Amino acid sequence: MMQLCQEDKARVLSAIKVGHIDAADLSLPNLIDTIILAMKRKNLLAPLANCLEDKRSDNKKIPFDILLTLAVTAKLKLKTSLTDVPFAVTDAELLAELGWNVWDTERDLEEGLFSENVMRRMIAKYDSDEFIGFYNRYIQKYVLPTLQFQPTVHILDCTKIPVNLDNDNYEKAGIVKLDGELFRGYKLGVLRGLLDDSGAVEEVVLGSIQTHDIELCRQMLKTTSCFKEKDILINDRVFLSRDMMNFLKTERGVDTYIPAKQNMTIYREAVSLAQFAGKWSKHPNKKRKTQEIQWVCNLGGFWESDTPGKDVPINAGVVHDTKDDTYSVFLTTDVHKTARQILQVYEIRPEIEEDFRQLKDFWKLEDFKSTQYTYITFHIVMTLIGYLYFQVYKNIEEGQKYQGKSLPVVLKNYKSKKAPSVIIYVGQYFAVFPFLEFIQLYATCSPEIRTQLDPILGQV
């Protein structure tokens, strides 16, 4: 038997006094529930329901924001199956904050107490674009404004999401040959804004794996609300586009930082001008001891669009590695920056590669339990929200001790200072008791009630 409950401690205490409870369970605190609790207190959970239409026609007893919160929490706990979503949250303090819970006399909290079909029926009512739009609205309309955070530096990149090549049931997956090997899958485009200690994935797009990066992200770059005048966008060379650099500078007031390819005229001219001037200085990164840098200006004429008269100016920071006598050229439309500043900005870009590595290696971004595109998108979006919550947590006071650390490292060394709590259920209500209060309550209970509570003491 399953019972949906609301928190009401007074009703539960009254029921205990007359010798009646339905169930009890022990709640042990953990870091993930602590993170979700912090997001609740930052008012970041309730807005989830504001960003996605509730299309459920039945079973609306569970508030929509709580259903979505459970889905995100499951990803934080690395539970990728829909069967894991119900009861990803088990912490008593968080349950009390959320105000809703479920008990079942035949199963415990960690096993998931309502059917996965509840989630499957819900997800099936949406398409992929709706879930992508949900994520982007949630981040831009609620998360960033709530945190009073407006990134001024953004990183754009794409990552390939491969699936089983031999399984052609993956909806909308493409096939591409890379280094002579075939891959089936998808491609995720990500716009990342810098936080104090890490970053936030501000906007995403999703497509098939064979889509070129710039084409996948073109519309996002033109319309995203994340850009403000005088912002900075850092790209990899795969996004080289004179037209896009012109558009971002002219129409959006955003400066681009991007490396040139060796086969480009602008690359050859920048290297030649730097060699001729010979005004080299040390690389700002002390680890790059064999590299020297130089500023080169007025390079726009060496890389023209179809309308040269509308091309914006381009300068560059040229890097010479004296160890193997090679050159790299980093272009920017921000003509007021020195070579040192250009290189310092571009060296932020690998942070997004670390995000991708963690999302794939630890957060199970590629662990799909369905070949249907909508389910795949739902998994990706909820994983990204979970990843975002961890980044936000590290940037608030209680999580600052974890700055510079990944979740697997933090979990390995995590030790909770909170005592366990006990959850007691009575009909449509539940209450959470700190363990000391539970012991005091136990001492006043009738022998019949104590018999029901004894298994809790046995777990401690």
Secondary structure, DSSP 8 states (H G I E B T S, - for coil): -EEEEEE-HHHHHHHHHTT--SEEEEE---HHHHHHHHHHHTT-SGGGGGSS----SS-TTS-HHHHHHHHHHHHHTT--SGGGSTT----HHHHHHHTEEEEETTS-GGG-SS-HHHHHHHHTTS-HHHHHHHHHHIIIIIIHHHTT---SEEEEEEEEEEE-TT-TTSTT-EEEEETTEEEEEEEEEEEEEE-SSSEEEEEEEEEETTS-HHHHHHHHHHH-TT--TT-EEE--GGG--HHHHHHHHHHS--EEEEE--TTSHHHHHHHHHHHHH---EE-SSTT-TTEEEEEE---GGGS--SSGGG----EEEEEEETTTTEEEEEEES-TT--HHHHHHHHTTTHHHHHHHHHHHHTS-TT--S--SHHHHHHHHHHHHHHHHHHHHHHTSGGGGGGTT--HHHHHHH----S--EEEEEETTEEEEEEHHHHHHHHHHS-HHHHHHHHHHHHT-
